[in-house]
């Protein structure tokens, strides 16, 4: 339940970030004001305006031979563009575009062919509201060529290893972007039966433009990987509806039938597509892992990022307790690709870390992206398969890099873009480094090769990682978080502090350069300390830590947060009478719940929160995520849901609270915010509810992202100003 925008780092499945910002299946809706024109404080407007100057990078992709590098970045005049350069001469960068006319449009989701001689990408420049697939040869003067003809939501381009086919995730005839963070369609018809949209793996034959579906219509595919011989797929899938069932998804392997080029049928079997087509009956998928049936530590948990070993005999993946599709963290597992008993791979020296992404370096070596102690890291694990698959053979080779920030290629959290030469491309960001593309070697130096944000300077204060001991009744943990100092910090003064609780709960607050949207970093520029705790339930301190808040929402995790506040009060010049709390999604729930449990907070801003877990169970579109956390459905154990509901304790609330939500939020539906606001108002607690039209869990409209942040700043300034 994380809030995903350019700032919050929660991306769904294999969606590239540029697709999250620009829905592929519907024209952009007009950005309506939440409650009509309003005037923000001029200084607040200037601070928020600084965030709008950030040009975000959405992907960095180095060619397999290491000779070229491409990146996807916000265009100065709007939209998103692709730049291509020689890796040894980044200043040679030039734009690659399929556009045949001028105007603002979006291009990205780069996929290099295995030989590195061309790359595929998505573009809506010639068809507003619909992305099409193009291939560029990387030679100057060449015009990208369109392959296939699509009518729906497309994402996750992947070449088959033999270079003959381009696979992708496709919802034919989609009426909205696939994913629970996007605005839900208004309900109508037979609920849960009418209008189901199924995401499948489709492929286009590069040489002919012929296209076909590779997976059956009764499975919703979340992510997939080609086998090394291009004859099989591994994928994570579940029965529809896809938005609800990722949490019970299984790992499948499926053979791919040979293409019959004499056949002329579209992916739906309805007839030719107009660009050439192909068909062939695929083999039936075979589930090799059902976590709900697994007799292993995986039982009842989630799986993500399946990866074939180079010889095709094994599949590795990440398994763990994950609250959000696309926000990956957990342990690493391995099993034969033909099926068998999965085994967990230990990562010596990194037991208190969460794996977020994996990739095979060679037959015996896995590369692993980690979240560890509030930082990003990467390590290699050698001797992975060994001769006896029932025994653990892995040995860690040490950290290749560690960064107090984010370092990834933009496709998935922690994912990396490698060349066969060992070069790697990353987008790096921290509170001191605005996003830019870096190129280098793991275990060596990385150099910055783009400079689009060089003129930006932090308007916030310095950041410091802090740790403390939390001795809650449900368990004692060492907890980590980040503390952002006020801008122009004077140690002789006392300052207010805002506690910002991340979404999830299976997520982590990592340093990153903030952009426009709901984030608390900007409060530092307003004269506040800002505390970003990573309480139990978070990634980055081991799987036991992530699991430690099951059936305990609002108790051990809130104890961790309050213990962190106490630790800060003992060491820093924070005014204990001026502390506020905020968060989005799970952070919104924690905000609502916290103000019913303690009077320590002077003000609160709850974004897309959950006030009543019992009613929420029947309102949201993703109820399957709740079973691993609560242990049973609300109908079988209502008491465990009531115990963690803010409404249960609402008469204890006294804190002035601003409540904000999108009217088409399927993850944390607006009625949850109405219920909390109504209860506060009935008790004469200062409160305000703002509902944003045509917004889902992740706000899309720049006007709304600006408005919600300005309102939050104004609310805290009103009830706990930096200058008392």
C-alpha positions in Angstrom: 0.0 0.0 0.0 2.7 2.4 -0.8 2.0 5.7 -2.5 3.8 5.5 -5.9 4.8 8.7 -7.7 8.2 9.9 -8.8 9.1 10.5 -5.2 7.8 7.5 -3.3 9.6 4.7 -5.2 6.8 2.2 -5.4 6.4 0.8 -8.8 3.9 -1.9 -9.8 5.2 -5.2 -11.2 7.4 -4.6 -14.2 6.0 -1.2 -15.0 8.7 1.2 -16.0 8.4 4.5 -14.1 7.6 6.5 -17.2 4.5 4.3 -17.8 3.4 4.8 -14.2 3.3 8.6 -14.9 1.5 8.3 -18.2 -1.4 5.8 -18.5 -1.2 3.9 -21.7 -4.8 3.1 -22.5 -6.7 6.3 -21.9 -6.2 9.9 -22.8 -5.1 12.1 -19.9 -8.0 13.5 -17.9 -8.3 17.1 -17.2 -6.8 18.1 -13.8 -9.6 19.4 -11.8 -9.0 21.4 -8.6 -9.8 19.6 -5.4 -12.1 22.3 -4.1 -11.7 25.2 -6.5 -9.1 27.9 -6.8 -6.9 28.5 -3.7 -3.9 30.7 -2.9 -1.0 29.1 -1.1 1.5 31.1 0.9 4.1 32.6 -1.5 7.0 31.1 0.3 5.4 27.7 0.3 4.6 28.0 -3.4 8.3 28.9 -4.0 9.5 25.8 -2.1 7.1 23.5 -3.9 8.1 25.1 -7.2 11.7 24.0 -6.6 10.5 20.4 -6.6 8.9 20.9 -10.0 12.3 21.8 -11.5 13.6 18.2 -11.1 13.9 16.3 -14.3 13.4 12.7 -13.5 15.2 9.8 -15.1 13.0 6.8 -15.7 15.5 4.3 -17.1 19.2 3.8 -17.9 20.1 0.9 -20.2 23.6 -0.1 -21.3 23.9 -2.2 -24.5 25.0 -5.9 -24.0 28.4 -5.1 -25.7 28.9 -2.1 -23.5 29.3 0.3 -26.4 26.1 2.3 -26.1 24.0 3.7 -23.3 20.4 4.9 -23.5 18.4 6.7 -20.9 14.8 7.9 -20.5 14.4 11.4 -19.0 11.8 14.1 -18.6 11.9 16.5 -21.6 12.4 20.2 -20.7 9.1 21.2 -22.4 7.2 18.3 -21.1 6.8 14.6 -21.9 9.5 11.9 -21.7 12.3 11.3 -24.2 15.0 8.8 -25.0 18.7 9.8 -25.3 21.4 7.5 -26.9 25.1 8.0 -26.5 28.4 6.1 -27.0 29.4 4.8 -23.6 32.9 6.2 -24.0 31.6 9.6 -25.0 28.3 10.5 -23.2 28.4 14.0 -24.7 27.6 12.4 -28.1 24.0 11.9 -26.8 21.2 12.4 -29.3 17.5 11.9 -29.1 15.9 8.7 -30.5 12.2 9.3 -31.3 9.5 7.7 -33.4 7.7 11.1 -33.6 6.7 12.2 -37.1 5.4 15.6 -35.8 6.2 18.0 -33.1 4.4 18.0 -29.8 4.6 16.6 -26.2 4.7 12.8 -26.1 6.2 10.0 -24.1 8.8 7.4 -25.1 10.6 4.8 -23.0 10.7 1.2 -21.7 14.0 0.4 -23.6 14.9 -3.2 -24.3 18.2 -3.9 -26.0 18.4 -6.9 -28.4 20.8 -9.6 -27.3 23.4 -8.7 -30.0 23.2 -5.0 -29.0 22.6 -3.9 -32.5 19.1 -2.5 -31.9 16.7 -1.7 -29.1 13.0 -1.6 -28.8 11.0 1.0 -27.0 7.4 2.3 -26.5 6.1 5.5 -28.0 2.8 7.3 -28.0 4.1 10.2 -30.1 2.1 9.2 -33.2 -1.0 7.7 -31.4 -2.0 9.7 -28.3 -3.5 7.5 -25.7 -1.9 4.3 -27.1 1.7 3.2 -27.0 3.1 1.3 -29.9 6.4 -0.7 -30.1 9.3 0.6 -32.2 12.8 -0.7 -33.0 15.8 1.5 -33.6 19.0 0.3 -35.1 21.2 2.8 -33.1 22.8 3.9 -36.4 22.7 7.7 -36.9 20.2 8.8 -39.6 18.0 5.7 -39.2 14.3 6.1 -38.5 12.8 3.8 -35.8 10.4 1.3 -37.3 7.1 0.2 -35.8 6.5 -3.5 -35.3 3.1 -4.9 -34.6 -0.1 -2.9 -34.1 -1.4 -2.8 -30.5 -4.7 -1.7 -29.0 -4.4 -1.8 -25.2 -2.0 -1.5 -22.3 1.6 -2.7 -23.0 4.6 -2.8 -20.8 7.7 -4.8 -19.9 9.5 -5.3 -23.2 11.9 -8.3 -23.3 13.7 -9.8 -26.2 13.9 -13.6 -26.4 17.6 -14.6 -25.9 17.8 -15.8 -29.6 16.8 -12.2 -30.6 13.9 -13.4 -32.8 10.9 -12.3 -30.7 10.0 -9.4 -28.5 7.9 -10.3 -25.5 5.7 -8.0 -23.5 2.8 -7.8 -21.0 -0.3 -6.9 -22.8 -4.0 -6.1 -21.9 -5.8 -6.1 -25.2 -8.6 -3.5 -25.2 -7.6 -2.1 -21.8 -9.8 0.7 -20.4 -7.2 1.7 -17.8 -3.6 1.2 -16.9 -3.1 -2.2 -15.3 -2.3 -1.9 -11.6 -3.9 -1.2 -8.3 -2.2 2.2 -7.8 -4.1 3.7 -10.8 -7.5 5.2 -10.6 -10.2 2.5 -10.6 -13.0 2.4 -13.1 -16.3 3.5 -11.6 -18.2 0.3 -10.6 -21.0 -0.8 -12.9 -22.5 -4.0 -14.2 -21.9 -7.4 -12.5 -19.1 -6.6 -10.1 -16.2 -9.1 -10.3 -17.5 -10.6 -13.4 -18.0 -7.9 -16.1 -15.1 -6.1 -17.7 -12.3 -8.2 -16.3 -9.0 -7.2 -18.0 -6.4 -10.0 -18.3 -2.7 -9.2 -18.7 -1.0 -11.8 -20.7 2.4 -12.3 -22.3 2.4 -11.5 -26.0 5.2 -11.5 -28.5 6.0 -10.0 -31.9 8.4 -11.6 -34.4 10.8 -8.9 -35.2 11.5 -10.0 -38.8 7.8 -10.0 -39.8 5.9 -8.0 -37.3 3.7 -11.0 -36.6 2.2 -11.1 -33.2 0.6 -13.7 -30.9 -0.3 -14.4 -27.3 2.0 -16.8 -25.5 0.1 -17.4 -22.3 -3.5 -18.5 -21.7 -6.5 -16.2 -21.2 -7.3 -17.6 -17.7 -4.1 -16.4 -16.0 -3.1 -12.8 -15.2 0.7 -12.5 -15.7 2.6 -10.1 -13.4 6.1 -10.6 -14.6 7.9 -13.1 -16.8 11.3 -14.3 -18.0 12.5 -16.1 -21.1 14.4 -19.3 -20.7 18.0 -19.2 -22.1 17.0 -21.3 -25.1 14.0 -19.1 -25.8 11.7 -22.1 -25.8 10.1 -21.6 -22.4 8.7 -18.9 -20.1 8.8 -18.6 -16.3 6.2 -16.2 -14.9 4.4 -15.2 -11.8 0.6 -15.4 -12.3 -2.8 -15.9 -10.7 -6.4 -16.2 -11.7 -8.1 -12.8 -12.4 -8.8 -10.3 -11.2 -5.2 -9.5 -11.4 -5.2 -6.5 -9.1 -6.4 -8.6 -6.2 -4.6 -11.9 -6.6 -0.9 -11.1 -6.8 -0.6 -12.0 -3.2 -1.6 -15.6 -3.9 0.3 -15.9 -7.3 2.2 -19.0 -8.2 5.3 -19.6 -10.2 4.7 -21.2 -13.6 6.8 -22.6 -16.3 5.4 -23.0 -19.9 6.8 -24.2 -23.1 6.4 -22.0 -26.2 5.3 -23.6 -29.4 7.2 -22.9 -32.6 5.8 -20.1 -34.7 3.8 -21.2 -37.7 4.4 -18.4 -40.2 1.8 -19.7 -42.6 -1.0 -19.0 -40.2 -2.7 -15.6 -40.2 -4.3 -15.0 -36.8 -4.2 -12.2 -34.3 -3.4 -12.6 -30.6 -7.1 -12.9 -30.0 -7.7 -15.3 -32.8 -10.1 -12.8 -34.3 -8.2 -12.2 -37.6 -5.2 -10.5 -39.0 -3.8 -7.4 -37.2 -2.9 -5.6 -40.3 0.8 -5.7 -39.5 1.2 -9.5 -40.1 0.5 -12.1 -37.5 1.4 -15.5 -36.4 0.0 -18.3 -34.2 0.9 -21.5 -32.7 -0.6 -23.5 -29.8 1.4 -22.9 -26.7 1.9 -25.7 -24.2 -0.2 -25.7 -21.0 1.4 -23.9 -18.1 2.8 -25.9 -15.3 2.8 -24.5 -11.7 6.1 -25.4 -10.1 5.5 -23.5 -6.9 2.3 -22.6 -5.0 3.4 -20.7 -1.9 0.1 -21.4 -0.2 0.9 -25.1 -0.5 4.6 -25.0 0.0 6.0 -26.9 2.9 8.9 -24.4 3.5 9.5 -21.0 4.9 7.7 -19.7 1.8 4.3 -20.9 3.0 1.7 -18.2 2.6 4.3 -15.6 1.4 4.8 -13.8 -1.9 7.2 -14.4 -4.8 8.8 -12.0 -7.3 11.6 -11.6 -9.8 12.0 -15.1 -11.3 15.3 -15.7 -13.1 16.5 -18.7 -15.1 20.0 -20.0 -14.5 22.2 -19.7 -17.6 21.9 -23.5 -18.3 18.1 -23.4 -17.8 18.1 -26.0 -15.1 17.2 -23.8 -12.2 15.0 -20.8 -11.4 15.9 -18.4 -8.6 13.4 -15.8 -7.2 12.8 -13.6 -4.2 10.2 -14.8 -1.6 9.0 -13.0 1.5 6.2 -11.1 3.1 5.4 -8.3 0.6 2.5 -5.9 1.0 2.8 -4.4 -2.5 3.1 -5.8 -5.9 6.4 -4.2 -7.3 7.8 -3.4 -3.9 10.1 -6.4 -3.5 12.0 -7.6 -0.5 12.8 -10.9 1.1 15.0 -13.9 0.9 16.4 -15.7 -2.2 15.1 -19.1 -3.2 16.2 -21.7 -5.8 14.6 -24.8 -7.3 15.0 -26.9 -10.4 13.0 -25.4 -13.3 11.3 -28.8 -13.7 9.9 -28.4 -10.2 10.8 -29.8 -6.8 11.4 -28.5 -3.3 12.6 -24.9 -3.0 15.5 -24.1 -0.8 16.4 -20.8 0.7 19.9 -19.4 -0.1 21.7 -17.8 2.9 23.6 -14.6 2.2 26.5 -14.8 4.6 27.2 -11.5 6.3 23.9 -10.0 5.3 21.3 -11.8 7.4 19.8 -8.4 8.4 19.1 -7.3 4.8 16.3 -7.7 2.3 16.9 -8.8 -1.3 15.1 -6.6 -3.8 16.4 -7.9 -7.2 18.5 -10.7 -8.5 20.4 -11.5 -11.8 22.6 -14.4 -12.7 26.2 -13.4 -13.4 27.2 -16.9 -14.4 26.0 -20.5 -13.7 27.2 -20.4 -10.1 26.9 -16.7 -9.2 23.9 -14.5 -8.4 24.0 -10.8 -8.3 21.8 -9.4 -5.5 20.5 -5.9 -4.9 19.9 -5.3 -1.2 18.2 -2.9 1.1 20.3 -2.9 4.3 20.1 -0.6 7.2 18.3 2.1 5.2 20.8 2.0 2.4 21.1 0.4 -1.1 23.7 -2.2 -1.7 24.8 -4.9 -4.2 26.6 -8.2 -3.5 27.4 -11.4 -5.4 26.6 -14.9 -4.1 28.9 -17.6 -5.5 28.4 -21.4 -5.6 24.7 -21.1 -5.8 23.7 -24.4 -7.5 26.5 -26.8 -6.6 26.2 -30.5 -7.3 23.7 -31.3 -4.6 20.6 -29.0 -4.9 19.4 -30.0 -1.4 22.4 -28.4 0.3 23.3 -24.7 0.6 26.6 -24.0 -1.3 26.4 -20.1 -1.5 29.2 -17.9 -0.3 29.0 -14.1 -0.4 31.8 -12.2 -2.1 31.2 -9.0 -0.3 29.5 -5.7 -1.1 30.1 -4.3 -4.6 28.7 -1.0 -3.6 26.8 0.6 -0.8 25.0 3.9 -1.1 23.0 6.2 1.2 20.5 6.7 -1.6 19.0 4.8 -4.5 21.0 3.2 -7.3 19.0 1.3 -10.0 18.2 1.2 -13.7 14.6 2.3 -13.2 12.7 -0.7 -14.3 12.3 -2.4 -10.9 13.4 -1.4 -7.4 17.1 -2.2 -7.2 17.3 -3.6 -10.8 20.6 -3.0 -12.6 21.6 -2.7 -16.2 24.7 -4.8 -17.1 26.8 -5.2 -20.1 28.7 -8.5 -20.8 31.9 -6.4 -20.4 31.1 -5.8 -16.7 30.0 -2.2 -17.2 26.8 -1.1 -15.5 24.4 1.8 -15.8 22.5 3.3 -12.8 20.3 6.2 -11.9 21.6 7.5 -8.6 19.7 9.8 -6.2 20.1 10.9 -2.6 19.3 13.9 -0.5 22.5 15.5 -1.7 22.5 14.1 -5.3 19.7 14.9 -7.7 18.9 12.1 -10.1 21.5 11.5 -12.8 22.8 8.6 -14.8 26.1 7.0 -13.7 28.3 4.5 -15.5 31.0 2.2 -14.0 31.9 -1.2 -12.7 30.7 -3.0 -9.6 33.5 -3.1 -7.1 35.0 -0.1 -8.8 34.2 3.6 -9.5 31.1 5.0 -11.1 31.2 8.3 -13.0 28.3 10.7 -13.6 27.5 10.9 -17.4 24.5 13.2 -17.4 24.1 16.7 -16.0 20.5 17.7 -16.5 19.9 18.5 -12.8 23.3 20.0 -12.0 21.8 23.4 -11.2 19.7 22.0 -8.4 20.8 22.6 -4.8 19.1 21.1 -1.7 16.7 23.5 0.1 16.6 21.1 3.0 19.2 20.3 5.7 21.7 17.5 6.1 20.6 13.9 6.7 21.8 11.5 9.3 21.1 7.8 9.8 20.1 7.0 13.4 19.5 3.7 15.2 17.8 2.9 18.5 16.6 0.0 20.6 12.8 -0.6 20.7 11.8 -3.0 23.5 8.1 -3.5 22.6 6.0 -6.2 24.3 6.0 -8.2 21.1 9.8 -8.2 20.6 13.0 -6.3 21.0 14.6 -4.9 17.9 17.4 -2.6 16.8 15.6 -0.1 14.5 17.0 2.3 11.9 15.7 5.5 10.4 16.8 8.8 8.8 16.7 12.2 10.4 16.7 15.3 8.1 17.9 18.5 9.8 16.2 21.8 9.3 17.6 24.0 6.7 20.0 26.7 8.2 20.2 24.6 11.3 21.3 26.4 14.5 22.1 24.0 17.4 21.2 26.7 19.9 17.6 26.7 18.8 14.7 24.3 19.4 12.9 23.0 16.4 9.6 21.2 15.7 9.7 17.8 14.1 7.5 15.9 11.7 7.5 12.1 11.7 6.9 10.7 8.2 5.9 7.0 8.1 6.4 5.2 4.8 3.8 3.1 3.1 3.8 -0.6 2.8 4.3 -1.7 5.5 6.8 -3.9 3.6 8.9 -1.0 2.3 11.7 1.2 3.5 12.5 4.9 3.6 15.7 5.4 1.7 17.5 8.7 0.9 16.4 10.2 -2.4 16.1 13.6 -4.0 12.4 14.6 -3.6 10.2 15.7 -6.5 6.7 17.0 -6.7 4.2 15.0 -4.7 3.4 13.9 -1.2 6.8 13.8 0.6 8.0 15.2 3.9 11.6 16.2 2.9 10.4 19.7 1.9 9.3 20.3 5.5 13.0 20.6 6.4 13.3 23.6 4.1 10.4 25.1 6.2 12.4 24.8 9.4 11.4 21.3 10.7 13.4 18.3 11.7 11.9 15.4 9.6 12.1 11.8 11.0 11.8 8.9 8.6 11.6 5.7 10.7 11.9 2.2 9.3 9.9 0.3 12.0 9.2 -3.4 12.3 7.4 -4.5 9.1 10.0 -2.6 7.0 12.5 -4.0 4.5 16.2 -3.7 5.2 16.7 -5.5 8.5 16.0 -9.1 7.7 12.8 -11.2 7.0 12.1 -11.7 10.7 11.9 -8.0 11.1 9.6 -7.6 8.1 7.3 -10.2 9.6 7.3 -8.8 13.1 4.2 -6.7 12.7 1.9 -9.5 11.6 -1.4 -9.4 13.6 0.1 -6.4 15.4 -0.5 -3.3 13.2 -0.3 -0.2 15.3 1.4 -1.7 18.3 5.0 -2.9 17.9 5.5 -0.7 14.8 4.1 2.4 16.6 6.2 1.5 19.7 9.3 1.5 17.4 8.3 4.9 16.1 7.7 6.5 19.5 10.9 4.9 20.8 12.7 6.6 17.9 11.1 9.9 18.8 12.3 9.5 22.4 15.8 8.7 21.2 15.8 11.9 19.0 14.5 14.1 21.9 17.4 12.8 24.0 20.1 13.7 21.5 18.8 16.6 19.3 17.3 20.0 19.9 13.7 19.0 19.1 10.8 20.6 20.9 8.7 17.8 22.3 5.6 20.0 22.4 5.8 20.5 18.6 5.9 17.0 17.0 3.6 16.1 14.1 3.0 12.9 12.1 2.2 12.1 8.5 2.2 9.3 6.0 0.4 7.9 2.9 -1.3 4.5 2.7 0.1 2.4 5.5 1.7 5.6 6.7 -1.8 7.1 6.5 -3.2 4.3 8.6 -0.3 4.8 11.1 -1.1 8.5 11.3 -4.8 7.8 12.0 -4.1 5.1 14.5 -1.3 7.0 16.3 -3.5 10.0 17.1 -6.0 7.6 18.9 -3.2 6.1 21.0 -1.2 9.1 22.1 -1.5 12.8 22.6 2.2 13.4 21.7 1.4 14.7 18.2 0.4 18.3 17.9 -0.8 17.9 14.2 -1.3 15.2 11.7 -1.8 14.8 7.9 -3.2 11.4 6.9 -2.9 10.6 3.2 -5.0 7.7 1.7 -5.3 6.1 5.1 -7.2 3.2 6.6 -9.4 4.0 9.6 -11.4 0.8 10.0 -9.9 -2.5 9.0 -13.2 -4.3 9.3 -15.1 -2.1 6.7 -11.9 -1.8 4.6 -11.8 -5.5 4.0 -15.0 -5.3 2.0 -14.3 -2.0 0.3 -10.8 -2.4 -1.3 -9.8 -4.1 -4.5 -6.8 -5.9 -3.0 -8.1 -7.8 0.0 -5.8 -10.8 -0.6 -2.9 -8.9 0.8 -4.5 -8.9 4.2 -4.5 -12.6 4.9 -0.8 -13.1 5.5 -0.8 -10.1 7.8 -4.0 -10.7 9.9 -3.9 -14.5 9.8 -7.5 -14.9 8.7 -10.3 -13.1 6.9 -12.3 -10.4 8.7 -15.3 -12.8 8.7 -13.3 -15.5 10.5 -11.5 -13.3 13.0 -13.1 -9.8 13.2 -11.4 -9.1 16.6 -7.9 -9.0 15.2 -9.1 -6.3 12.6 -10.9 -4.3 15.3 -7.8 -4.3 17.5 -5.8 -2.3 14.9 -8.6 0.0 13.8 -8.4 3.7 14.6 -12.2 3.8 14.7 -12.2 1.5 17.7 -10.3 4.1 19.8 -11.6 7.2 18.0 -12.9 8.8 21.2 -9.3 9.2 22.4 -8.3 11.3 19.4 -7.6 15.0 20.0 -5.0 15.8 17.3 -5.9 18.3 14.5 -5.8 16.1 11.4 -5.9 16.9 7.7 -7.2 14.0 5.6 -6.6 13.7 1.9 -7.5 11.0 -0.6 -8.3 10.3 -4.3 -11.9 9.6 -5.1 -11.0 6.5 -7.3 -8.5 4.9 -4.9 -8.9 1.1 -5.0 -6.1 0.3 -2.5 -7.3 2.6 0.3 -10.8 3.7 -0.8 -12.1 7.2 0.0 -14.8 5.9 2.4 -12.0 5.1 4.9 -11.0 8.8 4.9 -14.6 9.9 5.1 -15.2 7.7 8.1 -12.2 9.1 10.0 -12.9 12.7 9.2 -16.6 12.2 10.1 -15.6 10.8 13.5 -13.2 13.6 14.3 -15.7 16.2 13.3 -18.4 14.6 15.5 -16.0 15.0 18.5 -15.1 18.6 17.6 -11.5 17.7 16.8 -10.1 20.2 14.2 -10.1 18.4 10.9 -10.5 18.8 7.1 -11.1 16.3 4.4 -9.9 17.0 0.8 -11.0 14.5 -1.9 -9.2 14.7 -5.3 -11.2 13.9 -8.4 -10.1 11.3 -10.9 -7.2 10.2 -8.7 -6.3 6.7 -7.6 -3.8 5.6 -4.9 -1.0 7.3 -6.9 -1.8 10.8 -7.9 -1.2 11.7 -11.5 -2.3 15.3 -11.9 0.6 17.7 -11.3 -1.9 20.2 -10.0 -3.1 17.7 -7.4 0.4 16.7 -6.4 1.3 20.3 -5.8 -2.0 21.0 -4.0 -1.7 18.2 -1.5 1.8 19.1 -0.5 1.0 22.8 -0.1 -2.0 21.9 2.1 0.1 19.6 4.3 2.7 22.4 4.8 0.0 24.9 5.7 -1.6 22.5 8.1 1.6 21.9 10.1 2.5 25.6 10.0 -0.9 26.4 11.5 -0.8 23.9 14.4 2.9 23.6 15.1 4.8 26.4 13.4 8.6 26.4 13.1 8.6 29.7 15.0 6.4 29.3 18.2 
